């Protein structure tokens, strides 16, 4: 960011598992940005300080949002508009962010290349996750590029055709 003289203007969390909120305090300290996520993730975030040490993480508590993101609608910044896609199943109030103009999805831990998000964590629900992928993500264009929270990017069309969960 320094090399390109970029300054972040939003901190969006798809969900609040530890591996997705570890940097929230750093971003707040560096840029003054508080995270934004759906309110249904609040109890997931609140649990992180209790289990982080057991997992070997030194966790600096995330600041809390000034406001929460709804289950639907858009988030805009600069010339970018992201559609909110409410897709719980991996976590209780997981959001994905779809940029129709450039046809990309920031998918968090819902859909991975050849896999899906795990559902054995608190708030997880396998059937709900599968239904949300089918009904909300698989309706996006086949050439939509999915940037998951872990691993390589994929496309909606590739996952429809090759993902063993479908």
Secondary structure by P-SEA (a helix, b strand, c coil): cccccccccbbbbcccccccccaaaaaaaaccbbbbccccaaaaaaaccccccccccccccccccccccccccccccccbbbbbbbccccccbbbbbbcccccccccccccccccccccccccccaaaaaaaaacccccccccbbbbccccccccaaaaacccccc
